[in-house]
Amino acid sequence: MKGVNRDVARIIKPRPTIEGAGVRLKRAFPLPDLDYLDPFLLLDHFGSENPEDYLAGFPLHPHRGIETVTYVLAGVVRHEDTLGNAGVIGAGDVQWMTSGRGIMHEEMPGPVGGRMMGFQLWVNLPARLKMTSPGYQEIPSHIIPLVTRESSSVRVIAGELEGVVGPVKGIAANPLYLDISMPEGASYSQPIQRDHTAFAYVFEGEADFAGPSGHPGTRVSSPALVVLGDGDFLSVRAHSGPARLILVAGKPLHEPIARYGPFVMNTREEILQALEDLRTGRFVVPG
């Protein structure tokens, strides 16, 4: 593949965290040593075979100024929001919610066959869209394309792979979101637009990430976040067994960030306004 290989800039082990009403999960970022990866604000990896770790769920709570992406690998998530959306997403399904000026929603996970697993990603909105109307995309597993490439299987959630376009569209960050499964010894290369922020999250097995010019690089054992340097493509290889990872990339905003819990705006004053709107019942605007 022509161009410059994206080297491993940092490797971060996710840390145990409790969120919502008592959900135990692994947080890749934000952490004290990594606040965000512009335009991505948060990545949580949830999964357990113990229902006590997640059944309390995430009761009704607000968001403003961001997009939340929930990707379920096992189990189900029951959801409901102030747009009138309600339902259940299961294994392989994706929920992409644009909070815009304000939305309230709840997410209640449950097991299937004793298992619950998935990811939630937060994507920042540019200043011009912070107060846009909220929106919602529910993407069932059967419409997410599966591409076989270099003996690996790739689910194209967002972005494009060899002319195959993922079903998530109309997102300001122009994201790439792939779920890559590699058999033992398989190598995989993926073009990534230069100057776009990119990271991989290895959640099964071990993977070798090529260094500059394809030289032997860095071995990463799951679970781990791999922050990628700039370049034109990623090269990775499954080591001593199958490996699986998500690969995410997007256009950075280069804008100031002010954050308070589920609110991410550009200034402290905007955060204070969000809190005031929530207090006075003006947070969710009908229509």
Phi, psi and omega per residue, in radians:
M1 nan 2.308 -3.045
K2 -1.380 2.656 3.095
G3 1.911 -2.834 -3.072
V4 -1.812 2.248 3.108
N5 -1.262 2.432 3.077
R6 -1.397 2.032 3.139
D7 -1.415 2.875 3.053
V8 -1.361 2.052 3.121
A9 -1.521 -0.709 -3.136
R10 -2.663 2.648 2.996
I11 -2.151 2.224 -3.093
I12 -2.231 2.201 3.054
K13 -1.437 2.247 3.139
P14 -1.113 2.659 -3.091
R15 -1.986 2.466 3.102
P16 -1.057 2.363 -3.097
T17 -2.501 2.617 3.039
I18 -2.001 2.202 -3.121
E19 -2.304 3.054 3.125
G20 1.069 -2.360 -3.141
A21 -1.616 0.240 3.119
G22 2.256 0.584 3.138
V23 -1.501 2.193 3.097
R24 -1.568 2.220 -3.115
L25 -2.574 3.061 3.069
K26 -1.880 2.193 -3.129
R27 -1.818 2.120 3.094
A28 -1.461 -0.678 2.976
F29 -2.919 2.700 0.108
P30 -1.342 2.546 3.069
L31 -2.382 2.923 3.133
P32 -0.943 -0.548 -3.110
D33 -1.773 0.089 3.060
L34 -2.715 1.758 -3.054
D35 -1.308 -0.853 3.113
Y36 -2.862 2.915 3.094
L37 -2.172 1.535 -3.043
D38 -0.779 2.085 0.211
P39 -1.719 0.283 -3.057
F40 -1.644 2.331 -2.967
L41 -1.897 -0.414 -3.055
L42 -2.813 2.504 2.948
L43 -2.419 2.045 3.069
D44 -1.991 2.428 3.102
H45 -1.992 1.926 -3.140
F46 -1.897 2.489 3.131
G47 3.039 2.347 -3.126
S48 -2.934 2.717 2.987
E49 -1.780 0.108 3.108
N50 -1.922 1.879 -3.085
P51 -0.986 -0.465 3.136
E52 -1.106 -0.312 -3.126
D53 -1.350 -0.283 -3.006
Y54 -2.532 -0.205 -3.020
L55 -1.119 -0.423 3.106
A56 -1.123 -0.490 2.985
G57 1.131 -2.770 -3.105
F58 -2.163 1.503 3.129
P59 -1.049 3.015 -3.017
L60 -0.796 2.181 -3.114
H61 -2.637 2.769 -3.047
P62 -1.653 2.797 2.943
H63 -2.494 2.578 2.994
R64 -2.605 2.413 2.976
G65 1.517 0.091 -3.065
I66 -2.435 3.052 2.938
E67 -2.102 2.413 3.092
T68 -1.973 2.406 -3.084
V69 -2.172 2.034 3.118
T70 -1.940 2.161 -3.127
Y71 -2.117 2.000 -3.068
V72 -1.696 2.262 3.098
L73 -1.827 -0.520 3.099
A74 -2.658 2.606 -3.097
G75 1.458 -2.826 -3.127
V76 -2.428 2.762 2.988
V77 -2.264 2.059 3.056
R78 -1.541 2.290 -3.033
H79 -2.329 2.709 3.075
E80 -2.734 2.484 -3.127
D81 -2.491 3.029 -3.090
T82 -1.375 0.028 2.973
L83 -1.482 -0.151 -3.092
G84 1.687 0.039 3.099
N85 -1.360 2.408 3.079
A86 -2.702 2.491 3.132
G87 2.913 -2.844 -3.111
V88 -2.338 2.273 2.977
I89 -1.901 2.486 -3.077
G90 -2.179 -2.831 -3.024
A91 -0.979 2.171 3.120
G92 1.572 -0.155 -3.123
D93 -1.487 2.757 3.139
V94 -2.294 2.441 3.022
Q95 -2.106 2.097 -3.133
W96 -2.067 1.894 -3.046
M97 -1.972 2.246 3.059
T98 -1.729 1.954 -3.082
S99 -1.326 -0.603 -3.131
G100 0.903 -2.290 -3.037
R101 -1.240 -0.321 3.078
G102 2.788 2.318 3.085
I103 -2.598 2.615 3.011
M104 -2.039 2.344 3.086
H105 -2.623 2.876 3.040
E106 -2.281 2.592 3.140
E107 -2.341 2.052 -3.065
M108 -2.126 1.831 -3.099
P109 -1.360 2.663 3.082
G110 -2.591 2.738 -3.081
P111 -1.483 2.736 2.902
V112 -2.302 2.118 -3.063
G113 1.104 0.471 3.099
G114 1.454 0.065 -3.065
R115 -2.135 2.597 3.020
M116 -2.497 2.256 -3.108
M117 -2.796 2.550 3.062
G118 2.976 -2.920 -3.095
F119 -2.376 2.600 2.874
Q120 -2.214 2.282 -3.134
L121 -2.076 2.396 3.010
W122 -1.886 2.310 3.135
V123 -2.057 2.280 -3.126
N124 -1.256 2.643 3.005
L125 -1.791 2.497 3.067
P126 -1.142 2.756 -3.092
A127 -0.911 -0.672 -3.082
R128 -1.195 -0.261 -3.117
L129 -2.031 0.073 -3.106
K130 -0.975 -0.664 -3.071
M131 -1.889 0.471 3.073
T132 -1.252 2.935 3.089
S133 -1.162 2.432 3.107
P134 -1.169 2.723 -3.137
G135 -2.579 2.969 -3.021
Y136 -2.636 2.308 3.020
Q137 -2.201 2.165 3.036
E138 -1.941 2.091 -3.022
I139 -1.997 1.851 3.121
P140 -1.224 2.657 -3.049
S141 -0.956 -0.643 -2.994
H142 -1.226 -0.254 3.105
I143 -1.770 0.040 3.061
I144 -1.478 2.064 -3.074
P145 -1.130 2.497 3.041
L146 -2.000 2.087 -3.109
V147 -1.967 2.287 3.038
T148 -1.681 2.129 -3.041
R149 -2.573 2.243 3.135
E150 0.926 0.703 3.139
S151 1.181 0.105 3.088
S152 -1.817 2.734 3.083
S153 -1.874 2.282 -3.060
V154 -2.243 2.147 3.012
R155 -1.594 2.159 -3.087
V156 -1.709 1.668 -3.119
I157 -1.415 -0.773 3.101
A158 -2.541 2.658 -3.102
G159 1.581 -2.863 -3.031
E160 -2.342 2.456 3.070
L161 -2.383 1.937 3.099
E162 0.897 0.790 3.102
G163 1.464 -0.124 3.096
V164 -1.613 2.142 -3.047
V165 -1.857 2.317 3.113
G166 -1.203 2.757 -3.037
P167 -1.340 -0.269 3.119
V168 -1.403 2.085 -3.053
K169 -2.350 2.893 3.058
G170 1.295 0.482 -3.113
I171 -1.773 2.301 -3.008
A172 -1.062 -0.575 -3.071
A173 -1.354 -0.044 -3.102
N174 0.855 0.989 -2.939
P175 -1.374 2.710 2.874
L176 -1.937 2.229 3.121
Y177 -2.450 1.893 -3.101
L178 -2.146 2.512 2.997
D179 -1.944 1.929 -2.971
I180 -1.942 2.128 3.074
S181 -1.964 2.158 -3.084
M182 -2.099 2.275 3.017
P183 -1.253 2.914 -3.115
E184 -0.941 2.289 3.085
G185 1.406 -0.097 -3.107
A186 -1.311 2.520 3.043
S187 -1.921 2.647 -3.131
Y188 -2.504 2.372 3.088
S189 -2.178 2.412 -3.083
Q190 -2.380 2.096 3.034
P191 -1.106 2.459 3.076
I192 -2.364 2.299 -3.089
Q193 -1.033 2.261 3.141
R194 -1.031 2.524 -3.128
D195 1.330 -0.024 3.045
H196 -1.535 2.431 3.024
T197 -1.124 2.424 -3.133
A198 -2.536 2.493 3.036
F199 -2.579 2.749 3.014
A200 -2.115 2.626 3.045
Y201 -2.225 1.924 -3.122
V202 -1.480 2.066 -3.102
F203 -2.111 -0.033 3.000
E204 -2.490 2.358 3.047
G205 1.247 -2.743 3.114
E206 -2.197 2.563 -3.135
A207 -2.383 2.471 3.071
D208 -1.758 2.075 3.116
F209 -1.694 2.155 -3.082
A210 -1.118 2.575 3.087
G211 -1.539 -2.946 3.131
P212 -0.976 2.430 3.129
S213 1.020 0.402 3.084
G214 1.407 0.096 3.125
H215 -1.150 2.747 3.110
P216 -0.885 2.320 -2.992
G217 -2.049 -2.042 -2.927
T218 -2.160 2.303 3.075
R219 -1.607 2.307 -3.071
V220 -2.197 2.209 3.101
S221 -1.772 2.453 -3.121
S222 -1.284 2.653 -0.143
P223 -1.488 2.478 -3.136
A224 -2.812 2.493 3.016
L225 -1.619 2.288 3.119
V226 -2.015 1.914 3.086
V227 -1.482 2.200 -3.038
L228 -1.745 2.450 3.022
G229 -1.271 3.097 -3.095
D230 -1.328 2.806 -3.136
G231 2.754 -2.857 -3.030
D232 -1.896 -0.346 -3.108
F233 -2.791 2.864 3.067
L234 -1.954 2.427 3.015
S235 -2.178 2.221 -3.094
V236 -2.497 2.660 -3.092
R237 -2.419 2.381 3.072
A238 -1.264 2.330 -3.070
H239 -1.968 2.219 3.020
S240 0.821 0.815 3.116
G241 2.410 2.979 3.115
P242 -1.175 2.719 3.110
A243 -2.434 2.665 3.125
R244 -2.468 2.444 -3.116
L245 -2.642 2.740 2.916
I246 -1.787 2.504 3.089
L247 -2.102 2.183 -3.066
V248 -2.257 2.364 3.078
A249 -2.528 2.696 3.128
G250 -2.936 2.863 -3.100
K251 -1.365 2.122 3.120
P252 -1.182 2.639 -3.103
L253 -1.606 -0.532 -3.094
H254 0.984 0.780 3.117
E255 -2.133 2.694 3.098
P256 -1.128 2.630 -3.118
I257 -2.178 2.291 2.960
A258 -2.165 2.151 -3.052
R259 -2.278 2.531 3.065
Y260 -2.612 1.791 -3.117
G261 0.979 -2.105 -3.070
P262 -1.478 0.101 3.130
F263 -1.886 2.276 3.045
V264 -2.326 1.952 -3.114
M265 -2.185 -2.862 -3.119
N266 -1.812 -0.353 -3.116
T267 -2.402 2.788 3.078
R268 -1.104 -0.645 3.140
E269 -1.065 -0.650 3.112
E270 -1.198 -0.597 3.059
I271 -1.136 -0.796 3.127
L272 -1.075 -0.635 3.103
Q273 -1.161 -0.681 3.099
A274 -1.076 -0.755 3.121
L275 -1.131 -0.697 3.112
E276 -1.163 -0.716 3.103
D277 -1.088 -0.685 3.127
L278 -1.160 -0.724 -3.114
R279 -1.159 -0.629 -3.039
T280 -1.704 0.080 3.093
G281 1.389 0.279 3.137
R282 -1.813 0.201 -3.030
F283 -1.240 -0.814 3.129
V284 -1.691 2.099 -3.120
V285 -1.721 2.125 3.126
P286 -1.019 2.501 3.133
G287 1.432 nan nan
